[in-house]
C-alpha cells in the first residue's frame, strides 16, 4: 500500500470531511500511473519506529511530483467524466451514495437555464435512488436552485431559508434530520457566507457540481456541511439526459452551452457559471430527437451566449476559419476560430422534426452573421423571433458596460435583421441607472425603445455585483430613487411602443401552439404565436384541416390558427379558426 493510501486510511479514522475528496483524486491519479504496488502502510495508531518513518520518507521522496499531477490532469478528467468507471470516494461506501428512496423537493428560481439545471440535477439524483416529491412537508431533502443576477434574487433565497428553518427545527426526530441544499449561481457566488450565516444549510453545489450531489448528500448524512463549488472548463452535462419536471409540457429547454466569455462589466455570470464551453453537436441532436419522439412540439436552445456556440469536439472541424461577427461589433476577448458554429447546429436541429418549433435564447447581438439570419428566414419551424439585449441606448454607457458595440451599430443590426426576416418579432433587455448614467443617457435609452418598438422587453434597475469589473472599477453613483424612476419611465414607454407593435397583428391569422387553459378564465385557452407572444382564445369546437369534416376541441400540443381581434403590450386575443399543422399553416399565415 502506497503513501497516498496511508493518508486515506488516516482520514477515515480521523473522520476528515469533504477535503478527503482531494486525496481521492490524487489516489486515483497515482493508482493509474504509479508502478509501485506492494509496499505496506505504516499504522496511524501509536508512535512510528525510526525504520518505518525512514521507509515512509523514502517512498514519499520517490512518489509522484506536482508536475506529475499536472501532466496527468487531462487523463484524470477523461476518467472522471465516465460515470460507469468512476470509483466511489474511499471514505464512502457504494451503499452510502444511494438515496434509498429519500424524497427530494426542488424549487427553481431565476432564468430558463436554472429550469434546465433543475432537470439535470434531478436526473442525477433519480439514478442514485432518490424520489421526487411536490409536497414540501414530506421531503427529506430540500434543494433550492438559485439565481445571483441581482440582489433582489438573492434576498428572495435568504427569506426562503428563514422559512425553511422553521420546518427543519420542527421536524420529528423519528423522521431523521431534514437536509437543505443551495444549488446554482448563489452557491457559487457566496459560498462561505451561506455556510457561516445559515448553519441550517447542509450542502452547496455550484452549477458545475451537480454530478457530485449524491456524494455531498452522503457526507451531509454524517452531520457535516458539504460543498463543491468548483467551476469547470469542460463540464456541459452532455451525457446527462434531463428529466422534464412537467410530463404534460408541450415544450422543453435544451442546454447547448454553458458559461460566458463576454465579461460585460455589470455581469456576474462569468464568475458564477465560468468560461464558455459548448456541448458536442451529436449529443444535442440526440436529446432533441428524443424530445420529438416524446411528442414535444417546441424546443428552446439555451445558453448564456447561445449564438456563440462552438463545438470543438471533432478535430476535423478545428480549422482556422475565422469567426464572423455582426457588422460594427467587437469582442472583449481574442477572436476564436474553428469548430462547428451555431448556424450548423440550428440547421441540423431544424431538420429533425419539421413539426417542432425551434427557438433559442439568450443570444448576444455580436453573433448574428448573415448565415444565421438566412437560416431563420428559410426554415418554417425556426421561429421568427429574436432576442437582442441592448442594455442601454447610450453609446457612452454601452462602452462602460463593455458591450462591444455602439448605439449606431445596434440600430443598423436591427434594420438588417428586419430586411432579412420581414415581420420578425424582437425583444430586448435594458438596465436602468448603470454606473455614471446621466439623464441624457437615460433619454437616449427612451428614444431607442421608441425607435425600435420591441414586441417584448425585460427591464430592470441596476444592481451592482461583487467580483464584476464594475464593482472594482466603477462607482454605483446613481441614487436608488433615481434608478427606480428611470425604470418606471422605461417600462411606461416600452408598454406604449409594444402595444403599437403588437396591434399590427390585429386582423391577421396567427399560428398558435396550445399550452392549456388560460390562468384567468376556465373557458379560454392560451398558447404562443411564432413571435412568442401569449395568445388567448375561446375553448370551442373547430374544424380540423387534416381531417375534412371533423370538428375537434384544441388540446395542449395542437397547432391552431387564431384570428387576432385585439392586442396589448403583452397579450393577443382572438377567435379560433381551425386546427392545423405547422406545414399546412404556411398557406394561411
Rosetta blueprint (number, residue, H / E / L):
1 X L
2 X L
3 X H
4 X H
5 X H
6 X H
7 X H
8 X H
9 X H
10 X H
11 X H
12 X H
13 X H
14 X H
15 X L
16 X L
17 X L
18 X L
19 X L
20 X H
21 X H
22 X H
23 X H
24 X H
25 X H
26 X H
27 X H
28 X H
29 X H
30 X H
31 X H
32 X H
33 X H
34 X L
35 X L
36 X L
37 X L
38 X L
39 X L
40 X L
41 X L
42 X L
43 X L
44 X L
45 X L
46 X L
47 X L
48 X L
49 X L
50 X H
51 X H
52 X H
53 X H
54 X H
55 X H
56 X H
57 X H
58 X H
59 X H
60 X H
61 X H
62 X L
63 X L
64 X L
65 X L
66 X H
67 X H
68 X H
69 X H
70 X H
71 X H
72 X H
73 X H
74 X H
75 X H
76 X H
77 X H
78 X H
79 X H
80 X H
81 X L
82 X L
83 X L
84 X L
85 X L
86 X L
87 X L
88 X L
89 X L
90 X L
91 X L
92 X L
93 X L
94 X L
95 X H
96 X H
97 X H
98 X L
99 X L
100 X L
101 X L
102 X L
103 X E
104 X E
105 X E
106 X E
107 X E
108 X E
109 X L
110 X L
111 X L
112 X H
113 X H
114 X H
115 X H
116 X H
117 X H
118 X H
119 X H
120 X H
121 X H
122 X H
123 X H
124 X H
125 X H
126 X H
127 X H
128 X L
129 X L
130 X L
131 X E
132 X E
133 X L
134 X L
135 X L
136 X H
137 X H
138 X H
139 X L
140 X L
141 X E
142 X E
143 X E
144 X E
145 X E
146 X E
147 X L
148 X L
149 X L
150 X L
151 X H
152 X H
153 X H
154 X H
155 X H
156 X H
157 X H
158 X H
159 X H
160 X H
161 X H
162 X H
163 X H
164 X H
165 X H
166 X H
167 X H
168 X H
169 X H
170 X L
171 X L
172 X L
173 X H
174 X H
175 X H
176 X L
177 X L
178 X L
179 X E
180 X E
181 X E
182 X E
183 X E
184 X E
185 X H
186 X H
187 X H
188 X H
189 X H
190 X H
191 X L
192 X H
193 X H
194 X H
195 X H
196 X H
197 X H
198 X L
199 X L
200 X L
201 X L
202 X L
203 X E
204 X E
205 X E
206 X L
207 X L
208 X L
209 X L
210 X H
211 X H
212 X H
213 X H
214 X H
215 X H
216 X H
217 X H
218 X H
219 X H
220 X H
221 X H
222 X L
223 X L
224 X L
225 X L
226 X E
227 X E
228 X E
229 X L
230 X L
231 X L
232 X L
233 X L
234 X L
235 X L
236 X L
237 X L
238 X L
239 X L
240 X L
241 X L
242 X L
243 X L
244 X L
245 X L
246 X L
247 X L
248 X L
249 X L
250 X L
251 X E
252 X E
253 X E
254 X E
255 X E
256 X L
257 X E
258 X E
259 X L
260 X L
261 X L
262 X L
263 X L
264 X L
265 X L
266 X L
267 X L
268 X L
269 X H
270 X H
271 X H
272 X H
273 X H
274 X L
275 X L
276 X L
277 X E
278 X E
279 X L
280 X L
281 X H
282 X H
283 X H
284 X H
285 X H
286 X H
287 X H
288 X H
289 X H
290 X H
291 X H
292 X H
293 X H
294 X L
295 X L
296 X L
297 X L
298 X E
299 X E
300 X E
301 X E
302 X E
303 X L
304 X L
305 X L
306 X H
307 X H
308 X H
309 X L
310 X E
311 X E
312 X L
313 X L
314 X L
315 X H
316 X H
317 X H
318 X L
319 X L
320 X L
321 X L
322 X E
323 X L
324 X L
325 X L
326 X L
327 X L
328 X L
329 X L
330 X L
331 X L
332 X L
333 X L
334 X L
335 X L
336 X L
337 X E
338 X L
339 X L
340 X E
341 X E
342 X H
343 X H
344 X H
345 X H
346 X H
347 X H
348 X H
349 X H
350 X H
351 X H
352 X H
353 X L
354 X L
355 X L
356 X L
357 X E
358 X E
359 X E
360 X E
361 X E
362 X L
363 X L
364 X L
365 X H
366 X H
367 X H
368 X L
369 X L
370 X H
371 X H
372 X H
373 X H
374 X H
375 X H
376 X H
377 X H
378 X H
379 X L
380 X L
381 X L
382 X E
383 X L
384 X L
385 X E
386 X E
387 X E
388 X L
389 X L
390 X L
391 X E
392 X L
393 X L
394 X L
395 X H
396 X H
397 X H
398 X H
399 X H
400 X H
401 X H
402 X L
403 X L
404 X L
405 X L
406 X L
407 X H
408 X H
409 X H
410 X H
411 X H
412 X H
413 X H
414 X H
415 X H
416 X H
417 X H
418 X H
419 X H
420 X H
421 X L
422 X L
423 X L
424 X L
425 X E
426 X E
427 X E
428 X E
429 X E
430 X E
431 X E
432 X E
433 X L
434 X L
435 X L
436 X L
437 X L
438 X L
439 X H
440 X H
441 X H
442 X H
443 X H
444 X H
445 X H
446 X H
447 X H
448 X H
449 X H
450 X H
451 X H
452 X H
453 X L
454 X L
455 X L
456 X E
457 X E
458 X E
459 X E
460 X E
461 X E
462 X L
463 X L
464 X L
465 X L
466 X L
467 X L
468 X L
469 X H
470 X H
471 X H
472 X H
473 X H
474 X L
475 X L
476 X L
477 X L
478 X L
479 X L
480 X H
481 X H
482 X H
483 X H
484 X H
485 X H
486 X H
487 X H
488 X H
489 X H
490 X H
491 X H
492 X H
493 X H
494 X H
495 X H
496 X H
497 X H
498 X H
499 X H
500 X H
501 X H
502 X H
503 X H
504 X H
505 X H
506 X L
507 X L
508 X L
509 X E
510 X E
511 X E
512 X E
513 X E
514 X E
515 X E
516 X E
517 X E
518 X L
519 X L
520 X L
521 X L
522 X L
523 X L
524 X E
525 X E
526 X E
527 X E
528 X E
529 X L
530 X L
531 X L
532 X L
533 X L
534 X E
535 X E
536 X E
537 X E
538 X E
539 X L
540 X L
541 X E
542 X E
543 X E
544 X E
545 X L
546 X L
547 X L
548 X L
549 X L
550 X L
551 X E
552 X E
553 X E
554 X L
555 X L
556 X L
557 X L
558 X L
559 X E
560 X E
561 X E
562 X E
563 X E
564 X E
565 X E
566 X E
567 X E
568 X L
569 X L
570 X L
571 X E
572 X E
573 X E
574 X E
575 X E
576 X E
577 X E
578 X E
579 X E
580 X E
581 X L
582 X H
583 X H
584 X H
585 X H
586 X L
587 X L
588 X L
589 X L
